[in-house]
């Protein structure tokens, strides 16, 4: 069917991207922005979330603290479940903060599916707090998912609502109000800083 053909083309492009990225020292902080940005752009070409846009946009955005040292390891988090085992709850993000986490070890696969993943460790304390899907498998790409490739274990991260202050007071960010990765100053240090409103 068209969905299977599209996911096959998508998987091929991701493998090409991953083979190129293998020549990069993945410990470099900018790797997160470059690789994830390219991966998200490829996903946008071939993948349409099974969730309705309104359902996705209405979800709350959470920040994640490392359970071991209280370092912020995510500013664009979402509660999620493991596609290969829906009994497993975790957190996901489309982009980790610049320099907050590091990829460690080598790619590996689990018994749940054929995705290739690599562990992610807190850059401050060094504890493993999640993993990054370096190459998603066709089964997971064909399943209902939110397009996020960075996962954090629920027992290694502490969730906190990400709020925004405006003339209306303090409100919790949703994915509808969240700026894209490229212009989010909490993720991309080169993004424009938000203007501070003064209240009298």
C-alpha positions, 0 to 999 in steps of 0.5 A: 500500500502507499503507507508501506511504500512511503515508510520504505522510502523514508527508512531508506533516506534515514539509513543514508542520513545515519551512514553520513552522521556516523563519520561525525563525532557524536559527542559534539553538542551541535550533532544533536541540532544537525542530525535531529533537524535533518531527521525531523525534516525527512519525517515531515516529507513522508510521515503524517501523525495518526493523531489529530492535529488538535489532539497533538497540539492540546498536549501539555509541554513538560520540562524534565529534570535528571533524577540523579542531579536535578539538571534540566535534560529536556524542555520540550517533553511529552508523556508517551508510551513505548510503541513496541510495548504499550505498557511502558510509559516514558517521555519523548521530545523532538529535540534535547537541549543544547549540551544537556545530554550526550550519546554514549556507547554504540547503537544496539537493538532490543527484543521489542523491535528492530529499531537501532537505538543509542543510550543518552546520558546526562551531561552533568552526572553521567547517568543514563537517562534515556535513549535516542532512536538513531534508525527507526524500524519500518514497523514503528514508522508504520505505527501511530507515533508522535515523530519524536526520536529522543526518549527519557525513562520515567524512572530517571526523569522528573517532569515539571510543567513548562510555563509561559508568562504573559499579560494573561498571567502564567499558563502551561505551554501546549504544543500549539503554543510552543515555538519550533526547535529552530526558534526555541531559545531553551533548546537552540542557543542561537535562537532569538531570546524572547522579549520580556514583558514589563508589568506595572 
